[in-house]
Amino acid sequence: MNIQPTYSSLDFPGKMALVLFTPGCDLRCKYCHNPQLLKNETLTKWDIEEIEEEVEKNIDFIDGIVLSGGEPLLHLDVIKNFIRQAKNNNLLVKLDTNGLHPNEISEIINDLDYVAMDIKAPLDKYYKITDIYPSNVKETINKTIDIILEHEVFLECRTTYVPKLLEPQDIKDLTKEIRCNMYTLQQFRNRVTYDSRLADYDEPNPNDLVNILNNLDIPIPEIHLKSNQFGNQIIKKG
Ligand code: SF4
């Protein structure tokens, strides 16, 4: 099976969810902690049926599903099946995405309850994080944000902070470019990375990350930090 289902109470805030990691992604982030998922594989009828059975078996224990990856929107037809099944059973649906597929997200937006979207770097500086990315990142990310907010779906934007790749000023710049309900800065972890050279990079000190967030002057209503040491910390709310 190509999709490994995992149960988690952390991936969908406040909910117990079945997380489905789909294969394939159109970026190659140097810090990607799911490098085994980057090769795009076709999902077979059997993969899909197994997942549907897993959801069916656990409907009483979960509040929702999380479509994660990789980039789930590369498998639009498949995830439409999962979403239909979830909605038929009154489950919530969260999508994790890199934000570069506005046409695909517009086809499922009416059935989404929560979107977590990666903002890798200032929108004209994706080269800092990945060697492969589309030329029109800014336009595409903004189009995706417009679709999500127009449909009043909760939008969390999030950035992984790798000190040797990003600077505090990058976080200031990128948070001025985006619109969302919540922004999360994630501490880089060096245990599993797509680019093996990052295994030698230090993980940032969470106190430095708090300082970066406390120095932001932005209208985003809710700001969080996720770190290994302190878990999910609310830096600003309301
Ligand atoms: S971190 Fe996310 S967007 Fe980046 S390569 Fe990995 S799966 Fe793709």
Residues whose N, C-alpha, C, O or C-beta is under 5 A from the ligand:
A	BS01	SF4	C25 L27 R28 C29 C32 G69 G70 N98
